[in-house]
């Protein structure tokens, strides 16, 4: 039986937290190398000329799935090579404090696609199998809705995870085209094929049957090749079809990699045969397939003559998962997917727009994927304002001073977190449950109606100084009661603005031990 790691990499975190995860020296070196790579990847002389100043930019959002903060070269990985993602950062802005609004997939995506905290419209938790009839609130406008109204051609490729029924399908939520999977994860390829490796999580045999449908529009389509490559093929075709049109385009390329099941093909494994641990080897190869996807998307934009006036955003939907046996890395951060600690919610975060934003920048103030709504629509010419989304463009062009956000907030049932420019407060439910209460999949069996949102055993309060302790090693709560009180008051004010009812109950949960306290994570 497996359960969440008690305190992963605690010693490493203590050493690495003495400095920020990306140092100026490292960034300078990587940016220089990436700039050379970007120049080498320039289009042929026969390619269409760049159409500079031709109106609103095209927008490409590339979202990885369970990608760790420390799994990208420019964010400090010494195991996985990601030259093309690094080059994307060199061409634009690398954010060292980029966040998501939830530490698991579906609610994080619900916040991203609406520009509003998902608890405002009822999508606070990951859907379970019994929730197939539910979907993202139909009262919410999506990024695709907003951009389509501004004259954009819209397409989505990859993971949706925001509802199965037709009214909740991507093509009912603002996208002109859709190719992908509606559920949370999918088998990438038949593991019995030659050249395919599978990194087993709990000793099970490799998956051989695709565990959810791949759809083109509303109809199933058979896919035999590696799913990441197929999604990339579809993305390049969408760009090729759209680049010559009179209207700008918005492409949401929502990869399922490197989410489980851990599967990779020889094409990507060959660069990592030296890694002995099979899970780490396969995971690294999956990230390599993601990097290749970024390369192909950028090269297609260049070949079509639209790269300079395309805003490309890259992020992950949450931190990497601890339950894959430390095959991934959140770098100097503590915690994993499911945690409100930094490893669960701080992610790789890059924005590039050669025509609109000076390249080679780093941005250290906190930002969040909720900001895509205001940022994208502002670039498109008519900013959509929400309570939670901030237009980042003035901060990236030097027109605005200060930080985009005074506070960032998180909630999953009874568990809460908030950070300001320096401090992070987390409140987690104590539990009397222990690892023997977990199922084989590492989760707790939920009670009827889901887990309660109160705290019958009380809560543990954590306070961290992220300037001095990015690894969240030293809990300062007991010694800094005035800071705790201030952040708790801000949290209470934010919670009062949220919806009182949620569409889905919180049924997914596990436990973990943090600094000698057993706490329950609800997601």
Backbone torsions as a table, in degrees:
resi	resn	phi	psi	omega
1	UNK	NA	132.6	179.3
2	UNK	-107.8	152.2	172.2
3	UNK	-143.9	170.6	-177.5
4	UNK	-58.9	143.8	179.3
5	UNK	-59.1	137.9	-176.1
6	UNK	-67.3	-49.3	-179.5
7	UNK	-155.1	74.7	-170.7
8	UNK	-63.8	136.5	173.1
9	UNK	53.6	35.0	-175.5
10	UNK	-60.5	-43.1	-179.2
11	UNK	-65.0	-43.6	178.8
12	UNK	-62.0	-42.3	-178.7
13	UNK	-60.5	-39.7	-178.7
14	UNK	-63.3	-41.6	179.8
15	UNK	-69.7	-44.4	-172.7
16	UNK	-77.7	-20.5	-176.3
17	UNK	-74.5	-1.1	178.6
18	UNK	-70.6	-18.2	178.1
19	UNK	-138.2	165.3	177.0
20	UNK	-64.6	155.5	-175.1
21	UNK	-64.9	-22.3	178.1
22	UNK	-123.8	114.6	-177.3
23	UNK	-90.0	158.9	-179.5
24	UNK	-62.2	-39.8	-179.5
25	UNK	-62.4	-46.2	-178.4
26	UNK	-64.3	-44.1	-178.9
27	UNK	-61.7	-41.7	179.6
28	UNK	-59.7	-44.2	-179.1
29	UNK	-67.1	-44.8	-177.5
30	UNK	-69.5	-40.0	178.0
31	UNK	-60.6	-41.1	179.8
32	UNK	-63.0	-46.0	179.1
33	UNK	-64.7	-40.9	-179.0
34	UNK	-67.6	-35.2	178.6
35	UNK	-63.9	-39.4	176.0
36	UNK	-62.6	-43.8	178.9
37	UNK	-62.1	-42.4	-179.5
38	UNK	-62.9	-39.3	179.3
39	UNK	-66.6	-39.5	178.6
40	UNK	-65.7	-26.3	-178.2
41	UNK	-89.7	12.1	-178.7
42	UNK	-62.8	152.3	-177.3
43	UNK	-69.4	162.4	177.2
44	UNK	-64.2	160.4	179.8
45	UNK	-62.6	-26.6	-178.9
46	UNK	-80.8	-5.3	-179.5
47	UNK	-68.0	156.5	178.9
48	UNK	-58.3	144.5	179.3
49	UNK	-68.6	147.5	177.3
50	UNK	-64.7	135.1	-177.5
51	UNK	-97.0	71.0	-173.9
52	UNK	-65.2	142.4	175.6
53	UNK	67.2	28.0	-173.6
54	UNK	-92.1	21.6	177.2
55	UNK	111.6	-161.4	-177.1
56	UNK	-58.2	147.3	-178.3
57	UNK	-74.3	153.4	161.5
58	UNK	-68.2	156.0	-178.2
59	UNK	-130.7	126.4	177.2
60	UNK	-123.4	119.7	177.1
61	UNK	-109.5	115.9	178.6
62	UNK	-107.9	117.4	-178.1
63	UNK	-116.5	123.3	173.9
64	UNK	-87.0	167.7	-174.1
65	UNK	-123.2	109.8	-179.6
66	UNK	65.6	34.9	177.3
67	UNK	-85.7	129.7	-177.1
68	UNK	-77.1	151.4	177.6
69	UNK	-58.4	-34.1	-177.6
70	UNK	-98.0	17.8	-177.7
71	UNK	-99.9	7.1	179.9
72	UNK	-114.8	139.6	-177.4
73	UNK	-54.3	-46.2	-175.9
74	UNK	-72.4	-14.7	174.6
75	UNK	-98.1	7.7	170.4
76	UNK	114.3	2.1	-178.5
77	UNK	-66.0	132.4	173.9
78	UNK	-108.3	6.8	-179.4
79	UNK	-110.8	-43.2	-173.5
80	UNK	-106.5	131.6	177.6
81	UNK	-95.5	124.9	-179.7
82	UNK	-131.8	65.0	-174.2
83	UNK	-62.7	-29.7	-174.7
84	UNK	-83.3	-33.5	171.9
85	UNK	-68.7	-38.9	176.6
86	UNK	-61.1	-40.7	179.2
87	UNK	-66.4	-34.9	176.7
88	UNK	-62.2	-42.2	177.1
89	UNK	-64.0	-39.2	179.7
90	UNK	-63.8	-29.3	-179.5
91	UNK	-81.5	-8.2	-175.4
92	UNK	-145.9	-125.2	-174.8
93	UNK	-124.2	128.2	172.7
94	UNK	-100.5	124.2	179.8
95	UNK	-98.1	125.3	179.2
96	UNK	-87.9	-13.8	179.6
97	UNK	-131.1	56.3	176.3
98	UNK	-92.5	133.4	-173.5
99	UNK	-124.9	163.8	167.2
100	UNK	-112.8	165.2	-174.0
101	UNK	-88.7	-0.6	179.2
102	UNK	-160.9	146.9	-177.0
103	UNK	-85.9	12.6	170.5
104	UNK	-134.6	168.4	-161.3
105	UNK	-60.7	-62.3	-167.2
106	UNK	-65.5	-50.7	178.6
107	UNK	-63.7	-32.8	175.0
108	UNK	-60.5	-43.7	179.8
109	UNK	-69.6	-31.8	177.8
110	UNK	-66.2	-39.1	176.1
111	UNK	-66.9	-45.3	-179.5
112	UNK	-58.8	-47.7	-171.3
113	UNK	-74.7	-18.7	-179.2
114	UNK	-108.5	-17.9	-175.7
115	UNK	72.3	15.7	-179.6
116	UNK	-133.6	144.2	175.2
117	UNK	-52.3	130.8	-173.1
118	UNK	-62.5	-24.6	177.7
119	UNK	-68.8	-19.0	178.0
120	UNK	-69.1	-26.5	-177.6
121	UNK	-125.6	21.9	164.5
122	UNK	90.4	13.1	-175.5
123	UNK	-117.1	62.8	-171.5
124	UNK	-83.9	-20.7	-172.0
125	UNK	-127.8	162.0	172.1
126	UNK	-67.0	133.8	175.4
127	UNK	-68.5	146.1	174.8
128	UNK	-103.2	176.1	-177.2
129	UNK	-56.3	-32.1	-177.7
130	UNK	-79.2	-1.8	-177.0
131	UNK	-100.6	22.8	-173.1
132	UNK	-64.6	-19.3	179.8
133	UNK	-86.3	-5.6	-176.3
134	UNK	-94.2	167.1	177.4
135	UNK	-167.2	168.1	177.0
136	UNK	-53.1	136.5	-175.7
137	UNK	-49.3	130.1	-179.8
138	UNK	-72.7	-9.6	177.6
139	UNK	-82.2	-10.1	-178.3
140	UNK	-91.8	134.6	171.2
141	UNK	-83.8	138.6	179.5
142	UNK	-97.1	168.9	172.1
143	UNK	-52.7	-42.1	-179.7
144	UNK	-65.3	-41.4	176.2
145	UNK	-56.8	-49.1	-176.1
146	UNK	-64.7	-45.1	-177.2
147	UNK	-73.0	-34.9	176.0
148	UNK	-62.4	-39.6	177.7
149	UNK	-64.6	-22.6	178.4
150	UNK	-93.8	12.4	173.8
151	UNK	94.4	14.7	-179.3
152	UNK	-88.0	144.7	165.7
153	UNK	-82.7	130.2	-171.5
154	UNK	-120.7	136.1	177.4
155	UNK	-142.6	143.2	176.0
156	UNK	-125.5	138.1	178.2
157	UNK	-133.7	126.1	174.2
158	UNK	115.3	-145.6	-170.8
159	UNK	-79.4	129.0	177.9
160	UNK	-98.0	-68.3	173.7
161	UNK	65.1	28.2	179.7
162	UNK	-130.5	25.6	175.5
163	UNK	130.1	141.8	-179.9
164	UNK	-95.8	-42.0	-173.6
165	UNK	-59.1	153.3	-175.1
166	UNK	-52.3	-39.6	179.4
167	UNK	-64.1	-18.9	-179.4
168	UNK	-103.0	-1.0	-179.8
169	UNK	-63.7	148.0	-179.8
170	UNK	-51.8	-35.9	-179.0
171	UNK	-76.8	-6.6	169.8
172	UNK	-98.2	-1.9	-175.9
173	UNK	-120.8	29.3	171.2
174	UNK	107.9	-7.4	-178.7
175	UNK	-93.0	131.6	177.7
176	UNK	-72.4	-31.5	-178.2
177	UNK	-135.0	150.8	174.4
178	UNK	-147.3	136.7	171.1
179	UNK	-143.2	119.3	-179.8
180	UNK	165.7	-156.4	-178.3
181	UNK	-120.9	137.1	-176.9
182	UNK	-83.1	-22.9	-174.2
183	UNK	-88.9	-174.1	-173.2
184	UNK	-78.5	-24.8	-178.8
185	UNK	-155.0	169.0	-179.6
186	UNK	-156.4	146.1	169.2
187	UNK	-59.2	136.9	-176.8
188	UNK	-85.3	-34.4	-177.4
189	UNK	-169.2	158.6	177.6
190	UNK	-63.8	117.9	-176.2
191	UNK	-68.5	-11.1	180.0
192	UNK	-81.8	-10.0	-177.5
193	UNK	-72.6	149.1	178.2
194	UNK	-63.6	143.2	178.0
195	UNK	82.2	5.7	179.9
196	UNK	-106.9	134.1	175.2
197	UNK	-120.4	149.7	-178.6
198	UNK	-127.5	127.8	177.4
199	UNK	-93.4	100.3	-175.1
200	UNK	-66.8	136.7	-179.6
201	UNK	-91.1	-45.1	-176.3
202	UNK	-127.8	28.6	176.9
203	UNK	83.9	5.3	-179.5
204	UNK	-77.9	161.1	176.7
205	UNK	-71.8	158.6	-179.6
206	UNK	-63.7	144.9	178.5
207	UNK	-67.2	139.9	178.7
208	UNK	-120.9	-25.7	179.0
209	UNK	-101.4	133.3	176.0
210	UNK	-61.9	127.5	-170.0
211	UNK	-93.3	-2.8	162.6
212	UNK	-152.6	162.2	-169.9
213	UNK	-73.4	144.7	167.1
214	UNK	-96.3	126.8	-175.4
215	UNK	-114.0	142.5	163.1
216	UNK	-110.3	110.0	-169.5
217	UNK	66.8	-121.1	-179.6
218	UNK	-104.9	0.1	-174.3
219	UNK	-108.7	142.0	179.2
220	UNK	-69.4	143.6	176.5
221	UNK	-132.0	132.6	179.3
222	UNK	-73.2	134.1	179.5
223	UNK	-128.0	125.1	-177.9
224	UNK	-107.9	-22.7	-176.1
225	UNK	-88.1	173.9	-179.0
226	UNK	-60.9	126.1	-167.4
227	UNK	-61.9	-38.2	179.1
228	UNK	-60.3	-42.1	178.4
229	UNK	-65.6	-39.5	179.6
230	UNK	-63.6	-44.7	178.1
231	UNK	-61.3	-39.2	179.4
232	UNK	-66.4	-41.7	175.2
233	UNK	-55.2	-46.1	-179.2
234	UNK	-64.0	-38.1	179.9
235	UNK	-64.4	-44.6	-179.3
236	UNK	-66.0	-36.3	178.1
237	UNK	-67.3	-38.9	177.7
238	UNK	-61.6	-42.6	178.5
239	UNK	-62.8	-44.6	-179.5
240	UNK	-62.8	-39.6	178.7
241	UNK	-69.4	-32.3	-170.5
242	UNK	-93.9	-26.7	-170.5
243	UNK	-64.2	-29.4	-177.4
244	UNK	-87.7	-0.7	-177.1
245	UNK	-81.4	170.5	-179.9
246	UNK	-79.0	-21.5	-177.3
247	UNK	-99.8	146.6	173.7
248	UNK	-68.6	166.1	-179.0
249	UNK	-126.3	152.2	172.8
250	UNK	-120.2	120.4	177.9
251	UNK	-116.3	123.4	174.2
252	UNK	-106.8	102.0	179.4
253	UNK	-98.4	99.6	-170.8
254	UNK	-106.9	88.4	-175.0
255	UNK	-70.2	154.4	171.2
256	UNK	-94.2	-8.2	179.9
257	UNK	-88.2	144.6	1.3
258	UNK	-98.0	37.8	174.4
259	UNK	-59.4	153.1	173.4
260	UNK	-63.3	156.5	0.8
261	UNK	-71.9	142.8	-179.5
262	UNK	-74.3	107.6	-178.4
263	UNK	-141.4	139.8	177.1
264	UNK	-150.3	159.1	-179.7
265	UNK	-105.1	165.5	-175.8
266	UNK	-56.7	-34.0	-179.3
267	UNK	-53.9	-38.5	-178.3
268	UNK	-98.0	-27.1	179.5
269	UNK	-69.9	-28.5	-173.1
270	UNK	-60.4	-25.1	178.3
271	UNK	-82.4	-4.4	-173.7
272	UNK	-133.3	23.0	179.7
273	UNK	-63.3	-21.8	-177.5
274	UNK	-74.0	-13.9	-179.1
275	UNK	-81.2	119.9	-174.1
276	UNK	-73.6	-43.0	-178.3
277	UNK	-66.7	121.7	-174.3
278	UNK	-64.2	-34.9	-179.7
279	UNK	-69.3	-44.0	178.0
280	UNK	-63.0	-40.7	179.6
281	UNK	-61.9	-48.3	-177.5
282	UNK	-68.7	-40.4	179.0
283	UNK	-60.6	-45.1	178.9
284	UNK	-59.5	-40.8	178.6
285	UNK	-65.1	-35.3	177.7
286	UNK	-65.4	-40.7	177.1
287	UNK	-66.4	-34.7	175.5
288	UNK	-61.3	-36.4	178.0
289	UNK	-67.9	-32.7	175.8
290	UNK	-67.1	-43.6	178.4
291	UNK	-61.9	-39.7	177.0
292	UNK	-64.0	-36.5	177.1
293	UNK	-61.7	-44.3	177.8
294	UNK	-60.8	-42.8	178.3
295	UNK	-57.5	-47.9	-175.8
296	UNK	-67.9	-38.0	178.2
297	UNK	-63.7	-47.4	-179.1
298	UNK	-63.6	-43.7	-179.3
299	UNK	-65.3	-34.4	177.3
300	UNK	-67.7	-40.6	176.2
301	UNK	-60.4	-41.1	179.0
302	UNK	-67.6	-43.5	-179.3
303	UNK	-63.6	-29.7	179.6
304	UNK	-88.2	-0.8	176.8
305	UNK	75.0	23.2	-176.4
306	UNK	-122.0	5.6	-174.4
307	UNK	-61.8	-46.4	-174.3
308	UNK	-59.0	-35.1	-178.9
309	UNK	-107.2	40.1	173.2
310	UNK	-121.7	125.3	174.6
311	UNK	-87.1	117.6	179.6
312	UNK	-111.4	124.3	174.6
313	UNK	-113.6	139.0	179.9
314	UNK	-132.5	132.9	178.4
315	UNK	-159.3	177.3	170.4
316	UNK	-115.2	156.9	-178.0
317	UNK	-79.2	-16.5	175.0
318	UNK	-174.6	179.8	178.7
319	UNK	-72.3	173.3	-178.5
320	UNK	-75.0	162.4	-170.0
321	UNK	-92.3	127.6	178.0
322	UNK	-69.7	-21.9	-175.3
323	UNK	-78.5	2.7	175.2
324	UNK	-96.7	17.8	170.0
325	UNK	77.0	37.9	178.2
326	UNK	61.1	28.4	175.2
327	UNK	-74.0	-20.8	-178.4
328	UNK	-113.9	179.7	-178.5
329	UNK	-144.1	132.0	167.5
330	UNK	-99.3	22.3	173.7
331	UNK	64.1	-132.8	-178.0
332	UNK	-79.9	0.3	-174.7
333	UNK	-84.3	150.3	174.7
334	UNK	-94.7	143.9	175.4
335	UNK	96.0	171.9	-175.2
336	UNK	-137.8	-177.8	165.5
337	UNK	-42.8	139.1	-176.9
338	UNK	90.7	-19.9	-177.7
339	UNK	-92.4	146.9	169.0
340	UNK	-86.5	-4.7	170.9
341	UNK	-66.9	167.6	-170.0
342	UNK	-56.6	-35.7	-178.9
343	UNK	-64.5	-17.7	178.5
344	UNK	-91.1	-27.3	-171.0
345	UNK	-124.5	-13.4	175.7
346	UNK	-93.9	129.3	-169.1
347	UNK	-135.7	163.7	168.7
348	UNK	-57.2	138.2	-171.3
349	UNK	-151.8	114.9	-175.3
350	UNK	-136.2	140.4	170.9
351	UNK	-132.1	130.0	178.3
352	UNK	-130.4	133.4	174.3
353	UNK	-153.4	87.2	-171.4
354	UNK	-52.4	-38.2	-178.2
355	UNK	-78.2	-22.1	-172.6
356	UNK	-112.8	-20.1	-174.9
357	UNK	-135.6	132.0	177.4
358	UNK	-64.6	134.4	-179.1
359	UNK	-79.9	171.3	176.6
360	UNK	76.8	17.4	-178.8
361	UNK	-93.6	153.1	164.1
362	UNK	-120.4	148.2	-176.3
363	UNK	-132.9	118.8	-171.2
364	UNK	-100.0	-16.1	179.7
365	UNK	-72.1	149.1	-178.7
366	UNK	-64.2	134.8	172.0
367	UNK	-134.1	172.1	-175.0
368	UNK	-148.7	154.4	-178.2
369	UNK	-63.8	-16.7	171.0
370	UNK	-57.8	-26.0	-177.0
371	UNK	-72.3	-11.9	178.9
372	UNK	-59.3	-37.8	-176.7
373	UNK	-58.4	-55.5	-178.5
374	UNK	-67.5	-37.1	-177.8
375	UNK	-67.8	-49.0	-178.1
376	UNK	-65.2	-45.1	-177.7
377	UNK	-69.9	-31.8	174.5
378	UNK	-64.7	-43.7	176.9
379	UNK	-61.5	-33.7	-179.7
380	UNK	-76.3	-12.1	174.3
381	UNK	114.0	-5.4	-178.8
382	UNK	-151.7	90.6	-173.5
383	UNK	-62.4	131.0	171.6
384	UNK	-91.4	122.5	179.8
385	UNK	-96.7	134.5	170.6
386	UNK	-130.8	170.9	178.6
387	UNK	-62.2	-23.5	-166.1
388	UNK	-118.1	-16.3	-172.9
389	UNK	-100.0	131.8	179.8
390	UNK	-117.0	134.1	174.1
391	UNK	-70.5	114.2	-176.5
392	UNK	-82.7	-15.3	-171.5
393	UNK	-57.5	-45.3	179.7
394	UNK	-60.7	-30.0	179.1
395	UNK	-74.8	-26.3	-178.2
396	UNK	-88.6	-21.5	178.9
397	UNK	-98.3	-4.3	179.9
398	UNK	87.5	5.5	179.6
399	UNK	-77.4	-24.3	-178.9
400	UNK	-118.9	140.6	176.1
401	UNK	-99.5	168.4	176.6
402	UNK	80.2	-168.2	-177.1
403	UNK	-102.1	146.9	179.2
404	UNK	-62.6	-33.5	-175.7
405	UNK	-128.1	138.8	171.1
406	UNK	-80.9	-37.8	179.1
407	UNK	-140.1	149.7	166.2
408	UNK	-118.4	147.2	-172.6
409	UNK	-130.2	152.7	174.7
410	UNK	-144.3	149.2	173.1
411	UNK	-152.4	139.8	170.1
412	UNK	-142.1	95.7	-174.8
413	UNK	63.9	-124.8	-178.4
414	UNK	-79.5	-12.9	-173.6
415	UNK	-89.5	137.1	-170.1
416	UNK	-138.0	156.4	174.0
417	UNK	-154.9	154.3	177.1
418	UNK	-151.6	144.8	171.0
419	UNK	-136.0	147.8	169.8
420	UNK	-109.3	-157.0	-177.7
421	UNK	-63.1	-25.0	-174.1
422	UNK	-125.8	-42.3	-169.9
423	UNK	-106.2	149.8	177.9
424	UNK	-126.4	125.5	177.2
425	UNK	-112.0	133.1	178.1
426	UNK	-130.6	136.0	176.8
427	UNK	-125.6	118.5	-176.6
428	UNK	-123.0	146.4	178.7
429	UNK	-71.2	128.7	167.3
430	UNK	-67.0	157.2	178.5
431	UNK	-142.2	151.3	172.7
432	UNK	-97.9	4.4	177.1
433	UNK	-81.8	155.4	-177.8
434	UNK	-136.9	172.8	-175.7
435	UNK	-52.5	-30.0	-179.8
436	UNK	-67.1	-14.2	177.8
437	UNK	-85.8	-7.7	-177.4
438	UNK	-81.5	148.0	172.2
439	UNK	-75.8	175.6	-179.3
440	UNK	-62.1	-29.5	-179.9
441	UNK	-80.9	5.7	176.8
442	UNK	83.3	9.1	-179.8
443	UNK	-114.2	167.2	175.9
444	UNK	-91.3	146.6	173.7
445	UNK	-74.6	119.7	-173.6
446	UNK	-76.3	150.6	172.7
447	UNK	-73.6	165.0	177.7
448	UNK	-58.8	129.3	179.8
449	UNK	85.8	1.1	177.8
450	UNK	89.3	176.0	-176.6
451	UNK	-77.3	141.9	179.3
452	UNK	-66.9	155.1	-179.8
453	UNK	-97.4	4.3	175.8
454	UNK	-91.9	-172.5	-174.0
455	UNK	-131.5	78.2	-174.1
456	UNK	-63.7	-25.2	-179.8
457	UNK	-106.9	11.5	-177.9
458	UNK	82.1	178.5	-178.5
459	UNK	-125.4	155.2	172.4
460	UNK	-100.8	133.2	179.5
461	UNK	-106.6	129.4	177.6
462	UNK	-119.0	137.5	174.6
463	UNK	-132.5	128.0	-178.0
464	UNK	-127.7	144.1	172.6
465	UNK	-94.5	99.7	-173.2
466	UNK	-71.0	-20.3	175.7
467	UNK	-67.2	-38.9	-176.9
468	UNK	-99.4	-15.9	-166.7
469	UNK	-147.9	66.1	-177.8
470	UNK	-65.3	-21.5	177.9
471	UNK	-82.5	3.6	177.4
472	UNK	48.8	56.5	-179.3
473	UNK	-89.6	-46.4	-170.7
474	UNK	-102.9	114.0	177.9
475	UNK	-80.6	114.9	-175.1
476	UNK	-97.8	5.6	-170.1
477	UNK	-57.6	-44.1	-176.0
478	UNK	-66.4	-34.4	-175.9
479	UNK	-92.1	-6.6	-177.7
480	UNK	-128.7	60.3	-174.8
481	UNK	-63.4	-29.9	-178.7
482	UNK	-69.9	-35.9	177.2
483	UNK	-70.8	-41.0	176.3
484	UNK	-58.3	-46.7	-178.1
485	UNK	-63.0	-40.9	179.4
486	UNK	-64.0	-45.9	-178.3
487	UNK	-70.2	-36.3	175.9
488	UNK	-63.0	-39.4	178.4
489	UNK	-64.5	-40.2	176.8
490	UNK	-65.0	-40.3	177.2
491	UNK	-61.5	-44.2	-179.8
492	UNK	-61.2	-40.5	178.7
493	UNK	-64.6	-40.4	177.7
494	UNK	-66.9	-45.1	-179.2
495	UNK	-58.7	-33.6	-179.0
496	UNK	-66.3	-16.9	-179.7
497	UNK	-91.7	-5.0	-173.6
498	UNK	-89.7	161.2	178.1
499	UNK	-64.0	144.5	-178.4
500	UNK	-81.9	-19.9	-180.0
501	UNK	-124.0	148.5	179.1
502	UNK	-116.6	149.3	179.8
503	UNK	-65.0	-40.7	-176.5
504	UNK	-112.6	143.4	170.4
505	UNK	-78.1	157.4	174.9
506	UNK	-85.7	99.8	-176.4
507	UNK	-108.4	-16.5	-178.7
508	UNK	-94.1	131.1	-174.3
509	UNK	-160.3	153.2	171.8
510	UNK	-147.5	-179.4	178.0
511	UNK	-126.4	157.3	175.5
512	UNK	-153.7	160.4	179.2
513	UNK	-107.3	123.9	179.5
514	UNK	-127.1	119.2	179.5
515	UNK	50.6	42.8	176.0
516	UNK	83.0	1.9	179.7
517	UNK	-112.9	129.8	174.4
518	UNK	-85.3	123.5	-178.4
519	UNK	-126.5	157.3	-179.6
520	UNK	-106.8	129.0	175.6
521	UNK	-101.5	125.4	178.7
522	UNK	-111.6	132.9	-176.6
523	UNK	-149.7	NA	NA
